[in-house]
């Protein structure tokens, strides 16, 4: 342990290095840290001496990272961010555990949020932080305890708890339906179709499944279901939407089914993805049991 401490620099040295690396200036780093320029320079030199590695190339009044310094800066920046996040979570919730969950935006806002109070009511002192994510990520590089995942049951390094499937349907505004009167699947090739970037072939699959061979489709792209749904409500086209996330709009009549018998299985499932090394973390274990039970009961 004593030997390992040689490679554990103090936070003051690391903070000085990170600020100088990020700003590319000792002067700006000193201003940011409320230190003198010479103090920051001394701390960076002390860090280099401790590590035995040159982190910066010094040219007259400027500095630039060495290759080793650039790689080290990225690692240290992430480490400092994790420490800051942990400290913030502890300060916000000193008596209970904190769970940081990555969620798909529409699933998080429309399915999870209305039910989350039930979980927190039975786990007082615990807090849940939500981060919206659309693209895949690595649990090893992000300070996230678990994630809501849609697709297949594969996520390397994680254990997936199945939650629910989905039924998707072509939806549009009542005015759009009455104006275009879509009578058969091929008619959809003549109207604007609204696409989700995370499911770029959804319309092609829907059309092929309804007997339209080799369809060529065009239309607006959206990165979230909620935006596509709003565009459909505004009469901009037809969107393929999960029924369970947009029941309210369908019930109010803001959205209607554009085609009878157009509802199909979404072809994937929602899962709670948990990194295997975090499975025993009490807040995650409690949340995992709760969300699996709620999903099994049908929400």
Secondary structure in CASP SS format (residue, H / E / C, confidence):
PFRMAT SS
TARGET T0000
AUTHOR 0000-0000-0000
METHOD secondary structure of the structure
MODEL  1
X C 1.00
X C 1.00
X C 1.00
X H 1.00
X H 1.00
X H 1.00
X H 1.00
X C 1.00
X C 1.00
X C 1.00
X H 1.00
X H 1.00
X H 1.00
X H 1.00
X H 1.00
X H 1.00
X H 1.00
X H 1.00
X H 1.00
X H 1.00
X H 1.00
X H 1.00
X H 1.00
X C 1.00
X C 1.00
X H 1.00
X H 1.00
X H 1.00
X H 1.00
X H 1.00
X H 1.00
X H 1.00
X H 1.00
X C 1.00
X C 1.00
X C 1.00
X H 1.00
X H 1.00
X H 1.00
X H 1.00
X H 1.00
X H 1.00
X H 1.00
X H 1.00
X H 1.00
X H 1.00
X H 1.00
X H 1.00
X H 1.00
X H 1.00
X H 1.00
X C 1.00
X C 1.00
X C 1.00
X C 1.00
X E 1.00
X E 1.00
X E 1.00
X E 1.00
X C 1.00
X C 1.00
X E 1.00
X E 1.00
X E 1.00
X E 1.00
X C 1.00
X H 1.00
X H 1.00
X H 1.00
X H 1.00
X H 1.00
X H 1.00
X H 1.00
X H 1.00
X H 1.00
X H 1.00
X H 1.00
X H 1.00
X H 1.00
X H 1.00
X H 1.00
X H 1.00
X H 1.00
X H 1.00
X H 1.00
X H 1.00
X H 1.00
X H 1.00
X H 1.00
X H 1.00
X H 1.00
X H 1.00
X C 1.00
X C 1.00
X C 1.00
X C 1.00
X C 1.00
X E 1.00
X E 1.00
X E 1.00
X E 1.00
X E 1.00
X E 1.00
X C 1.00
X H 1.00
X H 1.00
X H 1.00
X H 1.00
X H 1.00
X H 1.00
X H 1.00
X H 1.00
X H 1.00
X H 1.00
X H 1.00
X H 1.00
X H 1.00
X H 1.00
X H 1.00
X H 1.00
X H 1.00
X C 1.00
X C 1.00
X C 1.00
X C 1.00
X C 1.00
X E 1.00
X E 1.00
X E 1.00
X E 1.00
X E 1.00
X E 1.00
X C 1.00
X C 1.00
X C 1.00
X C 1.00
X C 1.00
X C 1.00
X C 1.00
X C 1.00
X C 1.00
X C 1.00
X C 1.00
X C 1.00
X C 1.00
X E 1.00
X E 1.00
X E 1.00
X E 1.00
X E 1.00
X E 1.00
X C 1.00
X C 1.00
X C 1.00
X C 1.00
X C 1.00
X C 1.00
X E 1.00
X E 1.00
X E 1.00
X E 1.00
X E 1.00
X E 1.00
X E 1.00
X C 1.00
X C 1.00
X E 1.00
X E 1.00
X E 1.00
X E 1.00
X E 1.00
X E 1.00
X C 1.00
X H 1.00
X H 1.00
X H 1.00
X H 1.00
X H 1.00
X H 1.00
X H 1.00
X C 1.00
X C 1.00
X C 1.00
X C 1.00
X H 1.00
X H 1.00
X H 1.00
X H 1.00
X H 1.00
X H 1.00
X C 1.00
X C 1.00
X E 1.00
X E 1.00
X E 1.00
X E 1.00
X H 1.00
X H 1.00
X H 1.00
X C 1.00
X C 1.00
X H 1.00
X H 1.00
X H 1.00
X H 1.00
X H 1.00
X H 1.00
X H 1.00
X H 1.00
X C 1.00
X C 1.00
X C 1.00
X C 1.00
X C 1.00
X C 1.00
X C 1.00
X C 1.00
X C 1.00
X C 1.00
X C 1.00
X E 1.00
X E 1.00
X C 1.00
X C 1.00
X H 1.00
X H 1.00
X H 1.00
X H 1.00
X H 1.00
X H 1.00
X H 1.00
X H 1.00
X H 1.00
X C 1.00
X C 1.00
X C 1.00
X C 1.00
X E 1.00
X E 1.00
X E 1.00
X E 1.00
X E 1.00
X H 1.00
X H 1.00
X H 1.00
X C 1.00
X H 1.00
X H 1.00
X H 1.00
X H 1.00
X H 1.00
X H 1.00
X C 1.00
X C 1.00
X C 1.00
X E 1.00
X E 1.00
X C 1.00
X C 1.00
X C 1.00
X C 1.00
X C 1.00
X C 1.00
X E 1.00
X E 1.00
X C 1.00
X C 1.00
X C 1.00
X E 1.00
X E 1.00
X E 1.00
X E 1.00
X E 1.00
X E 1.00
X E 1.00
X H 1.00
X H 1.00
X H 1.00
X C 1.00
X C 1.00
X C 1.00
X H 1.00
X H 1.00
X H 1.00
X H 1.00
X H 1.00
X H 1.00
X H 1.00
X H 1.00
X H 1.00
X H 1.00
X H 1.00
X H 1.00
X H 1.00
X H 1.00
X H 1.00
X C 1.00
X C 1.00
X C 1.00
END
